[in-house]
Each structure stands twice: as C-alpha cells, then as structure tokens.
Amino acid sequence: MLNYIEPVFRPPSEGKSLILQVSNGCSWNQCSFCEYHP
C-alpha cells in the first residue's frame, strides 16, 4: 500500500491513475493562489 502526504493535487481526469509522489509541495512557495503551503 502506498501512503501519500496529503493533500494530493491532480486533475479529475487522472483520478484513478497511479501516483508516484517523488516530492512534496513547491520549492518556490510564492504563488498567491497556491494551496500547497497554507
């Protein structure tokens, strides 16, 4: 079983596809609309 760091953001069309989470979040962290870093 794969464990993911939540939340996982992806388009609905890929809802049933396998995710290989190789990173967490965004290193830039300055977008005003981004939900990665509350």
N, C-alpha and C positions, 0 to 999 in steps of 0.2 A: 504494500500500500504506500502511495506517495503522500507525503504531508507537505502542504503549501503554507507559505507565510501569507496571511490574509491582509488586505483584500487582493483578489486577483482580478485584473482588468483585462478584458478581451471582448471582441465584438460578438454579438449574439450568434452570428453565422458559424462561429468556431466553438460554440457552447459544449459540444460533445467531443471535441478533439482533445488529444493528449497534450498536456503542458509539461515541458521540462523547464522548471524555474532555475535559471542559472544566475540570476541576480535579484536583488530586492530594492525596489524604489528607483529613484533617479539621482544621479550624482550632481546634476545642475541645481535642482531644488529651488528654482526662482520663478516658475510659471504661476501666475495669479489664479489660473483656473484648475491647477493640478490637485488631485485628491490623494496623491501618494504620501505627501507629508502634511498632515493636518496642522 
